[in-house]
């Protein structure tokens, strides 16, 4: 994430489709990435969180912080 932000990219979509499990360290990293993106004037959106990852985002109320999409075209169009 740091290298993407250092390149000056402002619109970032993080595809979580292949992530089947996330623990508190993963949640902490997501929040840290969100914070770094905001500090650099970038926007971070999540794509395809599934099953337990989606449940965890809801449980931690992070779905209120992140823009979450199921369709990549919709995510791209939202920038």
C-alpha positions in Angstrom: 0.0 0.0 0.0 2.8 2.4 0.8 4.4 2.0 -2.6 1.1 2.6 -4.3 0.5 5.8 -2.3 4.1 6.9 -2.9 3.5 6.6 -6.6 0.8 9.2 -6.2 -2.2 7.0 -6.9 -5.4 8.5 -5.5 -8.1 5.9 -6.3 -7.4 2.5 -4.8 -9.6 -0.6 -4.8 -8.5 -3.5 -2.5 -9.9 -6.8 -3.7 -10.6 -9.0 -0.7 -12.2 -11.8 -2.8 -9.4 -14.2 -2.1 -9.4 -13.6 1.6 -11.2 -16.3 3.6 -10.1 -15.3 7.1 -9.1 -12.1 8.8 -8.0 -11.6 12.4 -7.5 -8.5 14.5 -4.1 -7.9 12.9 -5.8 -7.8 9.5 -8.4 -5.4 10.7 -5.7 -3.2 12.1 -3.9 -3.2 8.8 -7.0 -2.3 6.9 -7.6 0.6 9.2 -4.0 1.7 9.0 -4.2 1.5 5.1 -7.3 3.6 5.2 -5.6 6.2 7.4 -2.5 6.3 5.3 -4.6 6.8 2.2 -6.6 9.6 3.7 -3.4 11.3 4.8 -2.1 11.2 1.2 -5.4 12.5 -0.2 -6.3 9.1 -1.6 -9.5 7.0 -1.4 -9.5 3.3 -0.5 -12.5 1.1 -1.3 -13.0 -2.6 -0.7 -14.1 -5.1 -3.2 -15.7 -8.5 -2.7 -15.3 -9.2 1.0 -16.9 -12.6 1.5 -18.3 -14.7 4.3 -16.4 -14.3 7.5 -14.5 -11.2 6.3 -17.8 -9.5 5.5 -19.2 -10.5 8.9 -16.1 -9.1 10.6 -16.5 -5.8 8.8 -20.1 -5.6 10.0 -19.2 -6.7 13.6 -16.5 -4.0 13.9 -18.7 -1.5 12.1 -16.1 -0.9 9.5 -18.7 -1.2 6.8 -19.7 2.3 8.0 -16.1 3.6 7.2 -15.2 1.8 4.0 -17.1 1.9 0.7 -17.7 -1.8 0.0 -18.6 -3.1 -3.5 -19.4 -6.5 -5.0 -19.0 -5.3 -8.6 -15.6 -3.9 -9.8 -17.2 -1.7 -12.5 -19.4 -0.1 -9.8 -16.4 0.4 -7.6 -14.4 2.1 -10.4 -17.4 4.3 -11.4 -17.8 5.5 -7.8 -14.5 7.5 -7.9 
